[in-house]
Amino acid sequence: MDSTTFWTLIADARASVPDPTDSEAVATAASTLLAAHPPAEIVAAQQVLWDLLAESYQNPLWAAAYLINGGCSDDGFDYFRGWLLTQGQEVHDSVLASPDSLASLPVVIAAAESEVELECEEALSIAWNAHLKATGMQLPQDAFRIRYPELDPEWEFDFDDGEELAARLPKLAALYEV
């Protein structure tokens, strides 16, 4: 499995659920769809998933997640990036290019109004759950390797600094009234 096939899986999962903004439903549907693939492809999907998560391991996105969710631990950032995966490739790629573009997404606007956190821990288990469903066994221990890049030192500031966040993520800061 490659990233193109993985993104097709996410698109198909989004199309199969009544509300594609329901990240838990998308993750569950993706696991179900993936379970129909051969076990070797399911195992390969786990590496693709973690490669995409590593690609999104960026300070500007972490700052955006911190602002949106009212704080963001290491695990919280994983869950936020899981949520981002369930939004599909187009949203994922545009947000990585410009995290401030999150402010224009209807789901983010709705979350700001209702003070809902955007996260999806379930997305991190898409391949795990699919493999269990397909084979009755857990993924092999060596099914994936996490390769996080170095974080951008220019974004190493206190994310509680509202003025700095507003200067770097002005649209999100305005939406969240920072």
Sequence and secondary structure as in RCSB ss.txt:
>XXXX:A:sequence
MDSTTFWTLIADARASVPDPTDSEAVATAASTLLAAHPPAEIVAAQQVLWDLLAESYQNPLWAAAYLINGGCSDD
GFDYFRGWLLTQGQEVHDSVLASPDSLASLPVVIAAAESEVELECEEALSIAWNAHLKATGMQLPQDAFRIRYPE
LDPEWEFDFDDGEELAARLPKLAALYEV
>XXXX:A:secstr
  HHHHHHHHHHHHHHSS TT HHHHHHHHHHHHTTS HHHHHHHHHHHHHHHHHT  HHHHHHHHHHHT   HH
HHHHHHHHHHHT HHHHHHHHH GGGGGG HHHHHHHHHT     GGGGGHHHHHHHHHHSS   TTS       
  GGG S TT HHHHHHHSHHHHHHTT 
